[in-house]
Amino acid sequence: KVLVVGGTSGIGHGIALCLAAAGHSVTIAGRNAATGAAIVDEMNARGASSHSFTPINGFQLKDVKDLAARTKEVDWLILTLGMATIQGFTPTEDGFDQKLQLHVYSRFLLASLLSPTLSKSSDGRCMSVLSAGVHSAYKNYSKDPKLTSTYSVSNAANAAGMYNDVYLEKLAEKFPNVAYSHAAPGFVNTNWGTEMPYMLRMLIRPLQSAFGKSKEDCGEAMLKGMLSSSKGKLNLIDEKGMLTKPTTCKGHEEGREEIWKHLSESLSEYM
């Protein structure tokens, strides 16, 4: 059984279709029930297994916790929820920036809450699709871990990638019979950037059409990498689905414990 969180759009949608075609039982989680129902119909047309939609609002940590509580059995957890914006720090009701809540805190919470369930599977796997191996270090993790005063598009991207590396690596140590991976999807022809200003979207769309891979080709590559990942360590996957050398960004080792402490303490009331 596979849970794809963020499976109602973009890369998550592509991964869900690939999984269904391969015969897996897939649940997609997202905010739009109508879109979710349509994708379930797509999956049913491609595979004989049972597929479903379940709602989640990644901007609300209580909703993320509710999803984890509803998930009684899962073998593979795939995290693709996210957004692309050029806005400044925009807080959710939980006090985190919107983009970072989707890219880091909601993913970390769900991975943490479902890891005990994944560890009961004979083939437990958890993959976060974001920016493995292509991000730099966020240097202010100690003074400003939430980026409330040093927020920028580049700092948010680097923090998200670095924080994903840290929590996946730490969970791999805590649950050594689960394979944890962080993947970089590359340039994909999806509806990425729907929150961007109109003119910027109009510049991006032709480039995506001309040079971006399809969401299903991306899905195949991501799944290839996930299934090649080893247990008990952090696995990094490139855009072709190949496992890269275990090289996290500069500063990863120095910041690992402090970033893990920040994540764990920030979400302690939901754990």
C-alpha positions in Angstrom: 0.0 0.0 0.0 1.3 3.4 -1.0 0.4 6.9 0.3 1.4 9.7 -2.1 1.0 13.0 -0.2 0.7 15.8 -2.8 -0.7 13.3 -5.3 -3.4 15.5 -6.7 -1.0 17.6 -8.8 2.3 17.7 -10.6 5.0 15.1 -9.8 2.9 13.4 -7.2 0.2 12.9 -9.8 2.7 11.4 -12.2 4.1 9.1 -9.5 0.6 7.9 -8.5 -0.2 7.0 -12.2 3.0 5.0 -12.5 2.3 3.2 -9.3 -1.2 2.3 -10.4 0.0 1.0 -13.7 2.4 -1.2 -11.9 -0.4 -2.7 -9.9 0.1 -1.1 -6.5 -2.7 0.0 -4.3 -2.4 3.8 -4.1 -4.0 6.5 -1.8 -3.4 10.1 -2.9 -3.7 12.9 -0.4 -4.3 16.5 -1.3 -6.6 19.5 -0.8 -8.8 19.3 -3.8 -11.4 16.5 -3.5 -12.7 16.9 -7.0 -9.3 16.7 -8.6 -8.5 13.7 -6.3 -11.6 11.9 -7.5 -10.6 12.4 -11.1 -7.1 11.1 -10.5 -8.5 8.1 -8.7 -10.6 7.4 -11.9 -7.4 7.7 -13.9 -5.6 5.2 -11.7 -8.5 2.8 -11.8 -8.3 2.8 -15.6 -4.6 1.9 -15.4 -4.4 -0.7 -12.7 -6.6 -3.3 -11.1 -5.7 -2.5 -7.5 -7.9 -0.4 -5.2 -7.2 3.3 -5.2 -8.5 6.1 -3.1 -8.3 9.8 -2.2 -8.0 11.2 1.3 -8.0 14.9 2.2 -5.1 16.8 3.8 -4.3 20.5 4.2 -0.5 20.7 4.6 -0.8 24.3 5.8 -2.3 22.9 9.1 -0.2 20.6 11.2 -3.3 19.3 13.0 -4.6 18.1 9.6 -1.3 16.3 9.0 -1.5 14.6 12.3 -5.1 13.5 11.5 -3.9 12.0 8.2 -1.3 10.0 10.1 -3.9 8.8 12.6 -6.2 7.6 9.7 -3.4 5.7 8.1 -3.4 2.3 9.7 -1.3 0.5 7.2 1.3 1.8 4.7 4.4 0.3 3.0 5.6 3.2 1.0 5.2 6.9 1.9 5.9 9.4 -0.8 6.0 13.2 0.0 5.6 15.7 -2.9 3.4 18.4 -1.4 4.7 21.9 -2.0 4.4 25.2 -3.7 6.5 27.6 -5.8 6.3 31.3 -5.0 8.4 34.4 -4.9 6.5 35.9 -1.9 8.3 36.8 1.3 7.8 35.0 4.6 4.0 34.3 4.8 3.0 32.6 8.1 0.5 29.8 8.4 -1.6 29.5 11.6 1.2 27.3 12.9 3.7 30.1 12.6 5.8 28.7 9.9 6.3 30.1 6.4 3.8 28.6 4.0 6.4 27.2 1.6 8.6 25.8 4.4 5.6 24.3 6.1 4.8 22.3 3.0 8.4 21.5 2.1 9.7 20.7 5.5 7.5 20.8 8.6 4.4 18.9 7.3 6.7 16.4 5.6 8.8 15.9 8.6 5.8 15.4 10.9 4.1 12.9 8.6 7.3 10.9 8.1 7.9 10.9 11.8 4.4 9.8 12.7 4.2 7.1 10.1 7.8 5.7 10.5 6.6 3.2 13.2 4.0 1.9 10.7 6.5 1.8 7.8 8.9 -0.2 10.0 6.3 -3.0 10.4 6.3 -3.5 6.6 8.6 -6.0 5.0 9.5 -3.3 2.5 9.0 0.0 4.3 10.1 3.0 2.2 9.8 6.8 2.6 10.8 9.3 -0.2 10.7 13.1 -0.1 10.8 14.6 -3.6 12.4 18.0 -3.4 16.0 19.0 -4.1 18.5 16.2 -3.2 22.0 17.1 -4.0 21.2 20.4 -5.8 20.7 22.8 -2.9 23.4 24.7 -0.9 23.6 25.1 2.8 21.4 27.4 4.8 23.9 29.1 7.1 21.6 30.7 9.6 20.0 27.5 11.0 21.2 28.4 14.5 20.2 32.0 14.8 17.1 31.9 12.6 15.9 28.3 12.0 12.4 29.3 10.9 13.8 32.1 8.6 11.5 34.7 10.1 14.1 37.5 9.7 16.4 36.1 7.0 13.8 34.8 4.5 14.5 34.9 0.8 13.7 32.6 -2.1 17.2 31.2 -2.1 17.4 30.8 1.7 14.1 29.0 1.8 15.1 26.6 -1.0 18.5 25.9 0.7 16.9 25.4 4.2 14.2 23.1 2.8 16.8 20.9 1.1 19.1 20.9 4.1 16.4 20.2 6.6 15.0 17.3 4.5 18.5 15.7 4.4 18.7 16.0 8.1 15.3 14.6 9.2 15.5 11.7 6.7 19.0 10.8 7.8 18.0 10.9 11.5 14.9 8.8 10.8 17.0 6.3 8.9 19.1 5.9 12.1 16.1 5.5 14.3 14.2 3.1 12.0 17.0 1.1 10.3 14.6 -1.3 8.5 13.0 1.5 6.5 14.7 2.9 3.3 14.6 6.7 3.4 15.4 8.8 0.3 15.5 12.4 -0.8 15.1 13.0 -4.5 15.6 15.8 -7.0 13.1 15.6 -9.9 14.8 18.0 -12.3 12.8 20.1 -14.8 9.3 18.7 -15.3 6.4 19.8 -17.4 3.7 20.2 -14.8 1.6 23.0 -13.4 4.5 24.0 -11.1 4.3 27.7 -10.1 0.6 28.2 -10.1 1.1 30.7 -7.2 3.6 32.7 -9.3 2.7 36.1 -10.8 0.9 35.7 -14.2 3.7 37.1 -16.4 6.3 34.8 -14.8 4.1 31.8 -15.3 3.8 32.8 -19.0 7.6 32.8 -19.3 8.0 29.4 -17.6 5.2 27.4 -19.4 6.9 27.4 -22.9 10.2 26.3 -21.4 8.5 23.5 -19.5 6.7 22.4 -22.7 9.9 22.5 -24.7 12.5 21.1 -22.3 10.6 19.6 -19.3 10.1 15.8 -19.0 6.6 14.6 -18.5 5.3 14.0 -15.0 5.0 10.3 -15.7 8.6 10.0 -17.0 9.6 11.9 -13.8 7.5 9.5 -11.7 9.2 6.5 -13.3 12.6 7.9 -12.5 11.7 8.8 -8.9 10.3 5.3 -8.3 13.4 3.7 -9.8 15.6 5.6 -7.3 13.3 4.8 -4.4 13.3 1.1 -5.1 17.1 1.1 -5.4 17.5 2.9 -2.0 19.1 1.0 0.9 17.9 0.8 4.4 19.6 2.4 7.4 21.0 5.5 5.7 20.0 8.6 3.8 19.8 7.9 0.0 20.0 10.8 -2.5 18.4 10.3 -5.9 19.1 12.5 -9.0 16.7 13.5 -11.7 17.4 10.3 -13.7 16.5 8.1 -10.8 20.1 7.2 -10.0 21.5 7.0 -6.5 24.2 9.7 -6.1 27.2 9.6 -3.9 26.3 10.4 -0.2 27.3 14.0 -0.5 25.0 16.4 1.3 25.6 20.1 1.3 28.6 21.7 3.0 27.6 22.4 6.6 25.3 19.3 6.9 27.4 17.5 9.5 27.9 20.6 11.6 24.3 21.6 11.6 22.7 18.2 11.8 22.0 17.9 15.5 20.9 21.5 15.9 18.5 21.3 12.9 17.1 18.0 14.2 16.5 19.6 17.6 14.8 22.5 16.0 12.4 20.3 14.0 11.7 17.9 16.9 11.0 20.7 19.4 9.0 22.8 17.0 6.5 20.0 16.4 6.7 18.3 19.8 3.0 19.0 20.6 2.0 17.0 17.5 4.3 14.0 18.0 
